[in-house]
Amino acid sequence: MAAIPEGSVATYGDVARFAGLPRRARMVGQVLAALPAGSRLPWHRVLRADGRIATRDDGETTQALRLEAEGILVRAGQVDLRRHRWQP
């Protein structure tokens, strides 16, 4: 996941496949949710399969702000995966 470049996003399923764990998108979500505060991993670059932000509470705002700071347009909590999806 650390390899997702600035200005790009991946889905939870993408990260699972890249890690050699196909069909384990929920596991990726659980790992990201358990990251300690201040983690340097770019968790904000990981989205749901439809490009929507999956966090709750103020996490959606934080994630959207971080993505927008990287030049990624977020509309109604969603990113255009066709435009911003990382393809290694």
HTML snippet that shows the backbone in 3Dmol.js (N, CA, C, O; Angstrom):
<script src="https://3Dmol.org/build/3Dmol-min.js"></script>
<div id="view" style="width:600px;height:400px;position:relative"></div>
<script>
const pdb = `
ATOM      1  N   MET A   1       0.802  -1.177   0.000  1.00  0.00           N
ATOM      2  CA  MET A   1       0.000   0.000   0.000  1.00  0.00           C
ATOM      3  C   MET A   1       0.858   1.260   0.000  1.00  0.00           C
ATOM      4  O   MET A   1       0.462   2.278  -0.567  1.00  0.00           O
ATOM      5  N   ALA A   2       1.987   1.203   0.607  1.00  0.00           N
ATOM      6  CA  ALA A   2       2.865   2.371   0.635  1.00  0.00           C
ATOM      7  C   ALA A   2       3.307   2.762  -0.771  1.00  0.00           C
ATOM      8  O   ALA A   2       3.773   3.882  -0.982  1.00  0.00           O
ATOM      9  N   ALA A   3       3.166   1.853  -1.734  1.00  0.00           N
ATOM     10  CA  ALA A   3       3.610   2.109  -3.099  1.00  0.00           C
ATOM     11  C   ALA A   3       2.608   2.924  -3.911  1.00  0.00           C
ATOM     12  O   ALA A   3       2.947   3.387  -5.000  1.00  0.00           O
ATOM     13  N   ILE A   4       1.390   3.113  -3.416  1.00  0.00           N
ATOM     14  CA  ILE A   4       0.402   3.890  -4.163  1.00  0.00           C
ATOM     15  C   ILE A   4       0.915   5.326  -4.237  1.00  0.00           C
ATOM     16  O   ILE A   4       1.064   5.985  -3.208  1.00  0.00           O
ATOM     17  N   PRO A   5       1.185   5.812  -5.443  1.00  0.00           N
ATOM     18  CA  PRO A   5       1.790   7.151  -5.561  1.00  0.00           C
ATOM     19  C   PRO A   5       0.811   8.278  -5.256  1.00  0.00           C
ATOM     20  O   PRO A   5      -0.404   8.120  -5.372  1.00  0.00           O
ATOM     21  N   GLU A   6       1.360   9.394  -4.873  1.00  0.00           N
ATOM     22  CA  GLU A   6       0.565  10.589  -4.624  1.00  0.00           C
ATOM     23  C   GLU A   6      -0.223  10.919  -5.885  1.00  0.00           C
ATOM     24  O   GLU A   6       0.306  10.854  -6.994  1.00  0.00           O
ATOM     25  N   GLY A   7      -1.494  11.274  -5.704  1.00  0.00           N
ATOM     26  CA  GLY A   7      -2.351  11.604  -6.833  1.00  0.00           C
ATOM     27  C   GLY A   7      -3.058  10.403  -7.434  1.00  0.00           C
ATOM     28  O   GLY A   7      -3.772  10.529  -8.429  1.00  0.00           O
ATOM     29  N   SER A   8      -2.862   9.237  -6.831  1.00  0.00           N
ATOM     30  CA  SER A   8      -3.518   8.016  -7.293  1.00  0.00           C
ATOM     31  C   SER A   8      -4.223   7.347  -6.127  1.00  0.00           C
ATOM     32  O   SER A   8      -3.907   7.602  -4.965  1.00  0.00           O
ATOM     33  N   VAL A   9      -5.187   6.484  -6.451  1.00  0.00           N
ATOM     34  CA  VAL A   9      -5.901   5.725  -5.433  1.00  0.00           C
ATOM     35  C   VAL A   9      -5.971   4.264  -5.842  1.00  0.00           C
ATOM     36  O   VAL A   9      -5.724   3.913  -6.996  1.00  0.00           O
ATOM     37  N   ALA A  10      -6.312   3.419  -4.878  1.00  0.00           N
ATOM     38  CA  ALA A  10      -6.549   2.006  -5.125  1.00  0.00           C
ATOM     39  C   ALA A  10      -7.759   1.606  -4.283  1.00  0.00           C
ATOM     40  O   ALA A  10      -8.129   2.316  -3.348  1.00  0.00           O
ATOM     41  N   THR A  11      -8.360   0.494  -4.608  1.00  0.00           N
ATOM     42  CA  THR A  11      -9.476  -0.001  -3.807  1.00  0.00           C
ATOM     43  C   THR A  11      -8.938  -0.977  -2.768  1.00  0.00           C
ATOM     44  O   THR A  11      -7.802  -1.443  -2.855  1.00  0.00           O
ATOM     45  N   TYR A  12      -9.776  -1.271  -1.790  1.00  0.00           N
ATOM     46  CA  TYR A  12      -9.388  -2.268  -0.787  1.00  0.00           C
ATOM     47  C   TYR A  12      -9.071  -3.594  -1.474  1.00  0.00           C
ATOM     48  O   TYR A  12      -8.122  -4.282  -1.098  1.00  0.00           O
ATOM     49  N   GLY A  13      -9.864  -3.948  -2.479  1.00  0.00           N
ATOM     50  CA  GLY A  13      -9.622  -5.181  -3.224  1.00  0.00           C
ATOM     51  C   GLY A  13      -8.315  -5.149  -3.988  1.00  0.00           C
ATOM     52  O   GLY A  13      -7.616  -6.160  -4.061  1.00  0.00           O
ATOM     53  N   ASP A  14      -7.971  -3.998  -4.563  1.00  0.00           N
ATOM     54  CA  ASP A  14      -6.685  -3.858  -5.256  1.00  0.00           C
ATOM     55  C   ASP A  14      -5.537  -4.136  -4.297  1.00  0.00           C
ATOM     56  O   ASP A  14      -4.620  -4.897  -4.608  1.00  0.00           O
ATOM     57  N   VAL A  15      -5.600  -3.505  -3.121  1.00  0.00           N
ATOM     58  CA  VAL A  15      -4.525  -3.678  -2.144  1.00  0.00           C
ATOM     59  C   VAL A  15      -4.416  -5.136  -1.726  1.00  0.00           C
ATOM     60  O   VAL A  15      -3.311  -5.662  -1.588  1.00  0.00           O
ATOM     61  N   ALA A  16      -5.549  -5.789  -1.525  1.00  0.00           N
ATOM     62  CA  ALA A  16      -5.535  -7.204  -1.160  1.00  0.00           C
ATOM     63  C   ALA A  16      -4.871  -8.039  -2.259  1.00  0.00           C
ATOM     64  O   ALA A  16      -4.051  -8.909  -1.965  1.00  0.00           O
ATOM     65  N   ARG A  17      -5.219  -7.779  -3.514  1.00  0.00           N
ATOM     66  CA  ARG A  17      -4.610  -8.531  -4.625  1.00  0.00           C
ATOM     67  C   ARG A  17      -3.115  -8.262  -4.712  1.00  0.00           C
ATOM     68  O   ARG A  17      -2.331  -9.191  -4.911  1.00  0.00           O
ATOM     69  N   PHE A  18      -2.707  -7.001  -4.567  1.00  0.00           N
ATOM     70  CA  PHE A  18      -1.286  -6.655  -4.623  1.00  0.00           C
ATOM     71  C   PHE A  18      -0.509  -7.376  -3.519  1.00  0.00           C
ATOM     72  O   PHE A  18       0.664  -7.709  -3.686  1.00  0.00           O
ATOM     73  N   ALA A  19      -1.182  -7.609  -2.388  1.00  0.00           N
ATOM     74  CA  ALA A  19      -0.547  -8.281  -1.248  1.00  0.00           C
ATOM     75  C   ALA A  19      -0.607  -9.798  -1.369  1.00  0.00           C
ATOM     76  O   ALA A  19      -0.135 -10.508  -0.481  1.00  0.00           O
ATOM     77  N   GLY A  20      -1.185 -10.306  -2.467  1.00  0.00           N
ATOM     78  CA  GLY A  20      -1.293 -11.749  -2.648  1.00  0.00           C
ATOM     79  C   GLY A  20      -2.433 -12.359  -1.847  1.00  0.00           C
ATOM     80  O   GLY A  20      -2.422 -13.553  -1.548  1.00  0.00           O
ATOM     81  N   LEU A  21      -3.422 -11.532  -1.499  1.00  0.00           N
ATOM     82  CA  LEU A  21      -4.567 -11.989  -0.708  1.00  0.00           C
ATOM     83  C   LEU A  21      -5.877 -11.663  -1.421  1.00  0.00           C
ATOM     84  O   LEU A  21      -6.682 -10.883  -0.914  1.00  0.00           O
ATOM     85  N   PRO A  22      -6.096 -12.260  -2.599  1.00  0.00           N
ATOM     86  CA  PRO A  22      -7.326 -11.946  -3.328  1.00  0.00           C
ATOM     87  C   PRO A  22      -8.555 -12.264  -2.479  1.00  0.00           C
ATOM     88  O   PRO A  22      -8.549 -13.200  -1.679  1.00  0.00           O
ATOM     89  N   ARG A  23      -9.606 -11.470  -2.666  1.00  0.00           N
ATOM     90  CA  ARG A  23     -10.871 -11.644  -1.956  1.00  0.00           C
ATOM     91  C   ARG A  23     -10.752 -11.374  -0.458  1.00  0.00           C
ATOM     92  O   ARG A  23     -11.535 -11.895   0.336  1.00  0.00           O
ATOM     93  N   ARG A  24      -9.786 -10.572  -0.083  1.00  0.00           N
ATOM     94  CA  ARG A  24      -9.605 -10.225   1.328  1.00  0.00           C
ATOM     95  C   ARG A  24      -9.673  -8.706   1.540  1.00  0.00           C
ATOM     96  O   ARG A  24      -8.953  -8.154   2.372  1.00  0.00           O
ATOM     97  N   ALA A  25     -10.540  -8.049   0.783  1.00  0.00           N
ATOM     98  CA  ALA A  25     -10.675  -6.594   0.884  1.00  0.00           C
ATOM     99  C   ALA A  25     -11.071  -6.170   2.295  1.00  0.00           C
ATOM    100  O   ALA A  25     -10.586  -5.156   2.797  1.00  0.00           O
ATOM    101  N   ARG A  26     -11.940  -6.933   2.930  1.00  0.00           N
ATOM    102  CA  ARG A  26     -12.357  -6.570   4.290  1.00  0.00           C
ATOM    103  C   ARG A  26     -11.191  -6.636   5.263  1.00  0.00           C
ATOM    104  O   ARG A  26     -11.108  -5.838   6.197  1.00  0.00           O
ATOM    105  N   MET A  27     -10.303  -7.576   5.046  1.00  0.00           N
ATOM    106  CA  MET A  27      -9.123  -7.668   5.902  1.00  0.00           C
ATOM    107  C   MET A  27      -8.273  -6.407   5.768  1.00  0.00           C
ATOM    108  O   MET A  27      -7.762  -5.881   6.757  1.00  0.00           O
ATOM    109  N   VAL A  28      -8.132  -5.934   4.544  1.00  0.00           N
ATOM    110  CA  VAL A  28      -7.380  -4.700   4.312  1.00  0.00           C
ATOM    111  C   VAL A  28      -8.039  -3.551   5.063  1.00  0.00           C
ATOM    112  O   VAL A  28      -7.352  -2.747   5.694  1.00  0.00           O
ATOM    113  N   GLY A  29      -9.348  -3.468   5.002  1.00  0.00           N
ATOM    114  CA  GLY A  29     -10.067  -2.421   5.718  1.00  0.00           C
ATOM    115  C   GLY A  29      -9.848  -2.498   7.213  1.00  0.00           C
ATOM    116  O   GLY A  29      -9.694  -1.470   7.872  1.00  0.00           O
ATOM    117  N   GLN A  30      -9.832  -3.704   7.756  1.00  0.00           N
ATOM    118  CA  GLN A  30      -9.608  -3.878   9.195  1.00  0.00           C
ATOM    119  C   GLN A  30      -8.199  -3.450   9.582  1.00  0.00           C
ATOM    120  O   GLN A  30      -7.998  -2.822  10.622  1.00  0.00           O
ATOM    121  N   VAL A  31      -7.230  -3.791   8.748  1.00  0.00           N
ATOM    122  CA  VAL A  31      -5.846  -3.399   9.027  1.00  0.00           C
ATOM    123  C   VAL A  31      -5.714  -1.881   8.995  1.00  0.00           C
ATOM    124  O   VAL A  31      -5.085  -1.295   9.876  1.00  0.00           O
ATOM    125  N   LEU A  32      -6.298  -1.249   7.997  1.00  0.00           N
ATOM    126  CA  LEU A  32      -6.213   0.206   7.896  1.00  0.00           C
ATOM    127  C   LEU A  32      -6.926   0.887   9.064  1.00  0.00           C
ATOM    128  O   LEU A  32      -6.452   1.902   9.575  1.00  0.00           O
ATOM    129  N   ALA A  33      -8.053   0.337   9.481  1.00  0.00           N
ATOM    130  CA  ALA A  33      -8.793   0.918  10.603  1.00  0.00           C
ATOM    131  C   ALA A  33      -8.003   0.824  11.905  1.00  0.00           C
ATOM    132  O   ALA A  33      -8.205   1.625  12.817  1.00  0.00           O
ATOM    133  N   ALA A  34      -7.105  -0.155  11.989  1.00  0.00           N
ATOM    134  CA  ALA A  34      -6.325  -0.359  13.204  1.00  0.00           C
ATOM    135  C   ALA A  34      -4.994   0.396  13.210  1.00  0.00           C
ATOM    136  O   ALA A  34      -4.236   0.297  14.175  1.00  0.00           O
ATOM    137  N   LEU A  35      -4.701   1.147  12.145  1.00  0.00           N
ATOM    138  CA  LEU A  35      -3.442   1.899  12.111  1.00  0.00           C
ATOM    139  C   LEU A  35      -3.397   2.899  13.265  1.00  0.00           C
ATOM    140  O   LEU A  35      -4.405   3.521  13.599  1.00  0.00           O
ATOM    141  N   PRO A  36      -2.241   3.042  13.854  1.00  0.00           N
ATOM    142  CA  PRO A  36      -2.138   4.028  14.940  1.00  0.00           C
ATOM    143  C   PRO A  36      -2.209   5.452  14.393  1.00  0.00           C
ATOM    144  O   PRO A  36      -1.871   5.714  13.238  1.00  0.00           O
ATOM    145  N   ALA A  37      -2.651   6.349  15.245  1.00  0.00           N
ATOM    146  CA  ALA A  37      -2.693   7.764  14.867  1.00  0.00           C
ATOM    147  C   ALA A  37      -1.290   8.203  14.462  1.00  0.00           C
ATOM    148  O   ALA A  37      -0.306   7.843  15.107  1.00  0.00           O
ATOM    149  N   GLY A  38      -1.212   8.970  13.407  1.00  0.00           N
ATOM    150  CA  GLY A  38       0.080   9.460  12.944  1.00  0.00           C
ATOM    151  C   GLY A  38       0.822   8.498  12.032  1.00  0.00           C
ATOM    152  O   GLY A  38       1.969   8.756  11.667  1.00  0.00           O
ATOM    153  N   SER A  39       0.189   7.397  11.658  1.00  0.00           N
ATOM    154  CA  SER A  39       0.828   6.442  10.752  1.00  0.00           C
ATOM    155  C   SER A  39       1.199   7.140   9.447  1.00  0.00           C
ATOM    156  O   SER A  39       0.464   7.995   8.954  1.00  0.00           O
ATOM    157  N   ARG A  40       2.337   6.766   8.905  1.00  0.00           N
ATOM    158  CA  ARG A  40       2.796   7.382   7.661  1.00  0.00           C
ATOM    159  C   ARG A  40       2.285   6.655   6.418  1.00  0.00           C
ATOM    160  O   ARG A  40       2.524   7.109   5.299  1.00  0.00           O
ATOM    161  N   LEU A  41       1.588   5.535   6.599  1.00  0.00           N
ATOM    162  CA  LEU A  41       1.023   4.833   5.446  1.00  0.00           C
ATOM    163  C   LEU A  41      -0.063   5.703   4.815  1.00  0.00           C
ATOM    164  O   LEU A  41      -0.831   6.345   5.532  1.00  0.00           O
ATOM    165  N   PRO A  42      -0.134   5.733   3.497  1.00  0.00           N
ATOM    166  CA  PRO A  42      -1.127   6.582   2.826  1.00  0.00           C
ATOM    167  C   PRO A  42      -2.516   5.936   2.789  1.00  0.00           C
ATOM    168  O   PRO A  42      -3.047   5.645   1.717  1.00  0.00           O
ATOM    169  N   TRP A  43      -3.084   5.720   3.956  1.00  0.00           N
ATOM    170  CA  TRP A  43      -4.396   5.077   4.078  1.00  0.00           C
ATOM    171  C   TRP A  43      -5.474   5.831   3.309  1.00  0.00           C
ATOM    172  O   TRP A  43      -6.448   5.236   2.847  1.00  0.00           O
ATOM    173  N   HIS A  44      -5.299   7.126   3.176  1.00  0.00           N
ATOM    174  CA  HIS A  44      -6.322   7.947   2.521  1.00  0.00           C
ATOM    175  C   HIS A  44      -6.433   7.652   1.031  1.00  0.00           C
ATOM    176  O   HIS A  44      -7.396   8.085   0.397  1.00  0.00           O
ATOM    177  N   ARG A  45      -5.492   6.939   0.463  1.00  0.00           N
ATOM    178  CA  ARG A  45      -5.516   6.617  -0.972  1.00  0.00           C
ATOM    179  C   ARG A  45      -6.262   5.318  -1.265  1.00  0.00           C
ATOM    180  O   ARG A  45      -6.281   4.864  -2.409  1.00  0.00           O
ATOM    181  N   VAL A  46      -6.871   4.718  -0.258  1.00  0.00           N
ATOM    182  CA  VAL A  46      -7.585   3.445  -0.433  1.00  0.00           C
ATOM    183  C   VAL A  46      -9.088   3.694  -0.277  1.00  0.00           C
ATOM    184  O   VAL A  46      -9.541   4.275   0.709  1.00  0.00           O
ATOM    185  N   LEU A  47      -9.842   3.240  -1.274  1.00  0.00           N
ATOM    186  CA  LEU A  47     -11.276   3.502  -1.360  1.00  0.00           C
ATOM    187  C   LEU A  47     -12.071   2.219  -1.566  1.00  0.00           C
ATOM    188  O   LEU A  47     -11.509   1.150  -1.803  1.00  0.00           O
ATOM    189  N   ARG A  48     -13.383   2.349  -1.470  1.00  0.00           N
ATOM    190  CA  ARG A  48     -14.277   1.223  -1.762  1.00  0.00           C
ATOM    191  C   ARG A  48     -14.208   0.891  -3.259  1.00  0.00           C
ATOM    192  O   ARG A  48     -13.670   1.665  -4.050  1.00  0.00           O
ATOM    193  N   ALA A  49     -14.743  -0.236  -3.624  1.00  0.00           N
ATOM    194  CA  ALA A  49     -14.693  -0.696  -5.016  1.00  0.00           C
ATOM    195  C   ALA A  49     -15.375   0.255  -5.984  1.00  0.00           C
ATOM    196  O   ALA A  49     -15.047   0.275  -7.171  1.00  0.00           O
ATOM    197  N   ASP A  50     -16.329   1.050  -5.484  1.00  0.00           N
ATOM    198  CA  ASP A  50     -17.027   2.000  -6.348  1.00  0.00           C
ATOM    199  C   ASP A  50     -16.408   3.398  -6.300  1.00  0.00           C
ATOM    200  O   ASP A  50     -16.949   4.339  -6.882  1.00  0.00           O
ATOM    201  N   GLY A  51     -15.274   3.534  -5.607  1.00  0.00           N
ATOM    202  CA  GLY A  51     -14.581   4.808  -5.540  1.00  0.00           C
ATOM    203  C   GLY A  51     -15.023   5.702  -4.395  1.00  0.00           C
ATOM    204  O   GLY A  51     -14.543   6.828  -4.261  1.00  0.00           O
ATOM    205  N   ARG A  52     -15.935   5.207  -3.571  1.00  0.00           N
ATOM    206  CA  ARG A  52     -16.418   6.021  -2.457  1.00  0.00           C
ATOM    207  C   ARG A  52     -15.510   5.899  -1.240  1.00  0.00           C
ATOM    208  O   ARG A  52     -14.844   4.883  -1.040  1.00  0.00           O
ATOM    209  N   ILE A  53     -15.500   6.938  -0.448  1.00  0.00           N
ATOM    210  CA  ILE A  53     -14.791   6.940   0.826  1.00  0.00           C
ATOM    211  C   ILE A  53     -15.591   6.087   1.798  1.00  0.00           C
ATOM    212  O   ILE A  53     -16.811   6.223   1.892  1.00  0.00           O
ATOM    213  N   ALA A  54     -14.912   5.217   2.513  1.00  0.00           N
ATOM    214  CA  ALA A  54     -15.603   4.265   3.382  1.00  0.00           C
ATOM    215  C   ALA A  54     -15.522   4.609   4.860  1.00  0.00           C
ATOM    216  O   ALA A  54     -16.134   3.923   5.678  1.00  0.00           O
ATOM    217  N   THR A  55     -14.793   5.638   5.221  1.00  0.00           N
ATOM    218  CA  THR A  55     -14.644   5.946   6.641  1.00  0.00           C
ATOM    219  C   THR A  55     -15.893   6.607   7.195  1.00  0.00           C
ATOM    220  O   THR A  55     -16.723   7.132   6.453  1.00  0.00           O
ATOM    221  N   ARG A  56     -16.006   6.569   8.509  1.00  0.00           N
ATOM    222  CA  ARG A  56     -17.148   7.176   9.188  1.00  0.00           C
ATOM    223  C   ARG A  56     -16.708   8.436   9.928  1.00  0.00           C
ATOM    224  O   ARG A  56     -15.521   8.753  10.000  1.00  0.00           O
ATOM    225  N   ASP A  57     -17.678   9.135  10.468  1.00  0.00           N
ATOM    226  CA  ASP A  57     -17.442  10.329  11.286  1.00  0.00           C
ATOM    227  C   ASP A  57     -16.633  11.362  10.507  1.00  0.00           C
ATOM    228  O   ASP A  57     -16.933  11.630   9.344  1.00  0.00           O
ATOM    229  N   ASP A  58     -15.623  11.939  11.127  1.00  0.00           N
ATOM    230  CA  ASP A  58     -14.833  12.970  10.462  1.00  0.00           C
ATOM    231  C   ASP A  58     -13.781  12.381   9.539  1.00  0.00           C
ATOM    232  O   ASP A  58     -13.090  13.123   8.840  1.00  0.00           O
ATOM    233  N   GLY A  59     -13.646  11.052   9.523  1.00  0.00           N
ATOM    234  CA  GLY A  59     -12.670  10.410   8.647  1.00  0.00           C
ATOM    235  C   GLY A  59     -12.916  10.696   7.187  1.00  0.00           C
ATOM    236  O   GLY A  59     -11.975  10.818   6.403  1.00  0.00           O
ATOM    237  N   GLU A  60     -14.189  10.805   6.816  1.00  0.00           N
ATOM    238  CA  GLU A  60     -14.504  11.100   5.414  1.00  0.00           C
ATOM    239  C   GLU A  60     -13.975  12.472   5.037  1.00  0.00           C
ATOM    240  O   GLU A  60     -13.390  12.647   3.969  1.00  0.00           O
ATOM    241  N   THR A  61     -14.180  13.440   5.910  1.00  0.00           N
ATOM    242  CA  THR A  61     -13.689  14.787   5.636  1.00  0.00           C
ATOM    243  C   THR A  61     -12.169  14.800   5.563  1.00  0.00           C
ATOM    244  O   THR A  61     -11.592  15.404   4.659  1.00  0.00           O
ATOM    245  N   THR A  62     -11.527  14.142   6.507  1.00  0.00           N
ATOM    246  CA  THR A  62     -10.063  14.079   6.532  1.00  0.00           C
ATOM    247  C   THR A  62      -9.546  13.425   5.263  1.00  0.00           C
ATOM    248  O   THR A  62      -8.620  13.931   4.629  1.00  0.00           O
ATOM    249  N   GLN A  63     -10.143  12.301   4.894  1.00  0.00           N
ATOM    250  CA  GLN A  63      -9.693  11.581   3.706  1.00  0.00           C
ATOM    251  C   GLN A  63      -9.909  12.435   2.461  1.00  0.00           C
ATOM    252  O   GLN A  63      -9.014  12.533   1.622  1.00  0.00           O
ATOM    253  N   ALA A  64     -11.062  13.043   2.328  1.00  0.00           N
ATOM    254  CA  ALA A  64     -11.346  13.884   1.163  1.00  0.00           C
ATOM    255  C   ALA A  64     -10.358  15.045   1.079  1.00  0.00           C
ATOM    256  O   ALA A  64      -9.856  15.357  -0.001  1.00  0.00           O
ATOM    257  N   LEU A  65     -10.082  15.675   2.194  1.00  0.00           N
ATOM    258  CA  LEU A  65      -9.133  16.798   2.201  1.00  0.00           C
ATOM    259  C   LEU A  65      -7.737  16.344   1.787  1.00  0.00           C
ATOM    260  O   LEU A  65      -7.057  17.039   1.033  1.00  0.00           O
ATOM    261  N   ARG A  66      -7.313  15.196   2.268  1.00  0.00           N
ATOM    262  CA  ARG A  66      -5.988  14.688   1.890  1.00  0.00           C
ATOM    263  C   ARG A  66      -5.929  14.358   0.404  1.00  0.00           C
ATOM    264  O   ARG A  66      -4.941  14.661  -0.265  1.00  0.00           O
ATOM    265  N   LEU A  67      -6.984  13.740  -0.108  1.00  0.00           N
ATOM    266  CA  LEU A  67      -7.013  13.404  -1.534  1.00  0.00           C
ATOM    267  C   LEU A  67      -7.017  14.672  -2.383  1.00  0.00           C
ATOM    268  O   LEU A  67      -6.296  14.759  -3.377  1.00  0.00           O
ATOM    269  N   GLU A  68      -7.817  15.643  -1.996  1.00  0.00           N
ATOM    270  CA  GLU A  68      -7.885  16.890  -2.750  1.00  0.00           C
ATOM    271  C   GLU A  68      -6.557  17.639  -2.717  1.00  0.00           C
ATOM    272  O   GLU A  68      -6.199  18.313  -3.683  1.00  0.00           O
ATOM    273  N   ALA A  69      -5.833  17.524  -1.620  1.00  0.00           N
ATOM    274  CA  ALA A  69      -4.510  18.152  -1.521  1.00  0.00           C
ATOM    275  C   ALA A  69      -3.526  17.530  -2.503  1.00  0.00           C
ATOM    276  O   ALA A  69      -2.520  18.147  -2.853  1.00  0.00           O
ATOM    277  N   GLU A  70      -3.816  16.307  -2.948  1.00  0.00           N
ATOM    278  CA  GLU A  70      -2.977  15.621  -3.930  1.00  0.00           C
ATOM    279  C   GLU A  70      -3.492  15.799  -5.351  1.00  0.00           C
ATOM    280  O   GLU A  70      -2.970  15.194  -6.288  1.00  0.00           O
ATOM    281  N   GLY A  71      -4.519  16.631  -5.508  1.00  0.00           N
ATOM    282  CA  GLY A  71      -5.050  16.896  -6.840  1.00  0.00           C
ATOM    283  C   GLY A  71      -6.136  15.952  -7.290  1.00  0.00           C
ATOM    284  O   GLY A  71      -6.474  15.922  -8.473  1.00  0.00           O
ATOM    285  N   ILE A  72      -6.688  15.185  -6.381  1.00  0.00           N
ATOM    286  CA  ILE A  72      -7.754  14.237  -6.709  1.00  0.00           C
ATOM    287  C   ILE A  72      -9.097  14.884  -6.390  1.00  0.00           C
ATOM    288  O   ILE A  72      -9.334  15.301  -5.256  1.00  0.00           O
ATOM    289  N   LEU A  73      -9.962  14.967  -7.371  1.00  0.00           N
ATOM    290  CA  LEU A  73     -11.279  15.553  -7.185  1.00  0.00           C
ATOM    291  C   LEU A  73     -12.179  14.560  -6.460  1.00  0.00           C
ATOM    292  O   LEU A  73     -12.319  13.412  -6.882  1.00  0.00           O
ATOM    293  N   VAL A  74     -12.783  15.008  -5.371  1.00  0.00           N
ATOM    294  CA  VAL A  74     -13.726  14.189  -4.610  1.00  0.00           C
ATOM    295  C   VAL A  74     -15.078  14.866  -4.700  1.00  0.00           C
ATOM    296  O   VAL A  74     -15.235  16.010  -4.271  1.00  0.00           O
ATOM    297  N   ARG A  75     -16.054  14.167  -5.255  1.00  0.00           N
ATOM    298  CA  ARG A  75     -17.413  14.705  -5.385  1.00  0.00           C
ATOM    299  C   ARG A  75     -18.366  13.819  -4.611  1.00  0.00           C
ATOM    300  O   ARG A  75     -18.473  12.621  -4.876  1.00  0.00           O
ATOM    301  N   ALA A  76     -19.056  14.410  -3.658  1.00  0.00           N
ATOM    302  CA  ALA A  76     -20.027  13.685  -2.833  1.00  0.00           C
ATOM    303  C   ALA A  76     -19.405  12.423  -2.243  1.00  0.00           C
ATOM    304  O   ALA A  76     -20.038  11.368  -2.208  1.00  0.00           O
ATOM    305  N   GLY A  77     -18.159  12.538  -1.780  1.00  0.00           N
ATOM    306  CA  GLY A  77     -17.486  11.416  -1.141  1.00  0.00           C
ATOM    307  C   GLY A  77     -17.002  10.333  -2.086  1.00  0.00           C
ATOM    308  O   GLY A  77     -16.720   9.215  -1.656  1.00  0.00           O
ATOM    309  N   GLN A  78     -16.902  10.650  -3.364  1.00  0.00           N
ATOM    310  CA  GLN A  78     -16.515   9.646  -4.362  1.00  0.00           C
ATOM    311  C   GLN A  78     -15.440  10.189  -5.302  1.00  0.00           C
ATOM    312  O   GLN A  78     -15.406  11.377  -5.623  1.00  0.00           O
ATOM    313  N   VAL A  79     -14.563   9.279  -5.731  1.00  0.00           N
ATOM    314  CA  VAL A  79     -13.464   9.590  -6.648  1.00  0.00           C
ATOM    315  C   VAL A  79     -13.701   8.836  -7.956  1.00  0.00           C
ATOM    316  O   VAL A  79     -14.184   7.704  -7.938  1.00  0.00           O
ATOM    317  N   ASP A  80     -13.374   9.441  -9.067  1.00  0.00           N
ATOM    318  CA  ASP A  80     -13.485   8.790 -10.376  1.00  0.00           C
ATOM    319  C   ASP A  80     -12.323   7.809 -10.525  1.00  0.00           C
ATOM    320  O   ASP A  80     -11.191   8.211 -10.793  1.00  0.00           O
ATOM    321  N   LEU A  81     -12.613   6.526 -10.351  1.00  0.00           N
ATOM    322  CA  LEU A  81     -11.568   5.507 -10.430  1.00  0.00           C
ATOM    323  C   LEU A  81     -10.981   5.397 -11.831  1.00  0.00           C
ATOM    324  O   LEU A  81      -9.804   5.068 -11.979  1.00  0.00           O
ATOM    325  N   ARG A  82     -11.772   5.665 -12.852  1.00  0.00           N
ATOM    326  CA  ARG A  82     -11.232   5.583 -14.212  1.00  0.00           C
ATOM    327  C   ARG A  82     -10.100   6.579 -14.408  1.00  0.00           C
ATOM    328  O   ARG A  82      -9.184   6.349 -15.199  1.00  0.00           O
ATOM    329  N   ARG A  83     -10.170   7.667 -13.694  1.00  0.00           N
ATOM    330  CA  ARG A  83      -9.171   8.731 -13.848  1.00  0.00           C
ATOM    331  C   ARG A  83      -7.992   8.582 -12.875  1.00  0.00           C
ATOM    332  O   ARG A  83      -6.851   8.867 -13.238  1.00  0.00           O
ATOM    333  N   HIS A  84      -8.264   8.141 -11.650  1.00  0.00           N
ATOM    334  CA  HIS A  84      -7.245   8.184 -10.603  1.00  0.00           C
ATOM    335  C   HIS A  84      -6.754   6.828 -10.102  1.00  0.00           C
ATOM    336  O   HIS A  84      -5.859   6.779  -9.258  1.00  0.00           O
ATOM    337  N   ARG A  85      -7.315   5.733 -10.598  1.00  0.00           N
ATOM    338  CA  ARG A  85      -6.938   4.421 -10.082  1.00  0.00           C
ATOM    339  C   ARG A  85      -5.506   4.078 -10.486  1.00  0.00           C
ATOM    340  O   ARG A  85      -5.119   4.212 -11.647  1.00  0.00           O
ATOM    341  N   TRP A  86      -4.755   3.646  -9.524  1.00  0.00           N
ATOM    342  CA  TRP A  86      -3.354   3.268  -9.735  1.00  0.00           C
ATOM    343  C   TRP A  86      -3.291   1.902 -10.408  1.00  0.00           C
ATOM    344  O   TRP A  86      -3.922   0.941  -9.968  1.00  0.00           O
ATOM    345  N   GLN A  87      -2.524   1.843 -11.471  1.00  0.00           N
ATOM    346  CA  GLN A  87      -2.310   0.587 -12.202  1.00  0.00           C
ATOM    347  C   GLN A  87      -0.799   0.312 -12.231  1.00  0.00           C
ATOM    348  O   GLN A  87      -0.093   0.821 -13.102  1.00  0.00           O
ATOM    349  N   PRO A  88      -0.312  -0.483 -11.291  1.00  0.00           N
ATOM    350  CA  PRO A  88       1.154  -0.719 -11.250  1.00  0.00           C
ATOM    351  C   PRO A  88       1.658  -1.483 -12.463  1.00  0.00           C
ATOM    352  O   PRO A  88       2.854  -1.753 -12.570  1.00  0.00           O
TER     353      PRO A  88
END
`;
const viewer = $3Dmol.createViewer("view");
viewer.addModel(pdb, "pdb");
viewer.setStyle({}, {cartoon: {color: "spectrum"}});
viewer.zoomTo();
viewer.render();
</script>
